[in-house]
Amino acid sequence: MSIKNYHFYNKISVRIIIATIRNIIVALLLAFILLFLIYGLTKKEVNQAISLVQTISVNTNKKQLDNISFNKVEKKVRNYPEYGTKYATIDIESLNISLPLYYGDTLTILRNGAGQSGGSYFPGEGGTIVCMAHNTKEMFRRLPEIEIGATIKIDASYGKFEYEVYDTKVVSMYDEDSIEIQHEEERLAVYTCYPVTGIGHKTERFVVFAKLVKIEE
């Protein structure tokens, strides 16, 4: 093969390689755009499928709740309820709110009432209890109306606990330090998505802070 022909075929090979790379890039971009469009159209269904995998069914087994007890000396709950179990009610009389309280905070649980964070303490244990509920009309829609000094009651299967509101705050959902989990004093933190009106994803939370003032067996 002559040098002239060699260069000719070499240029053709380079062009073919460049064209192939260009086609691959275009194909990848089109695939990415297509996947993005598909996700946008099916985002709700995808999120529901993910939450279905992650959630746990709500347990309303009353027989199990009979085994829960509280040790006053150790300030310790005995035989904790299973995750997803309703073990109490949470009441805010001034706002006409009364909801079942479940141990856990999955989407399934929050569709049925208020949930308690699995990383927080139980009422009576002397630490921070973290509870939340949706901002719907049937749940915590009126929570931002609460006033300092208002009473929040948790009527658990092993005792009744009364808390007095001392502060409220609007925080970012990304601020992990906005609610401190501590064990020096019993406090209750109750929150919901904020603002409570409008539609769409909310990145802020309205948090109510209360301190324990009364315990009844």
ABEGO torsion letter per residue (X at the ends): XBAAAAAAAAAAAAAAAAAAAAAAAAAAAAAAAAAAAAAAAAAAAAAAAAAAAABBBBBABAAAAAABBBBAAAGBBBGBBBBGBBABBBBBAAAGBBBBBBBEABAAAAAAEBBBBAABBBBGAGBBBBBBBBABAABAAAAAABBBGBBBBBBBAAEBBBBBBABBBBBBAABAAABBBBAABBBBBBBBBOBABEBEBBABBBBBBBBBABBBX
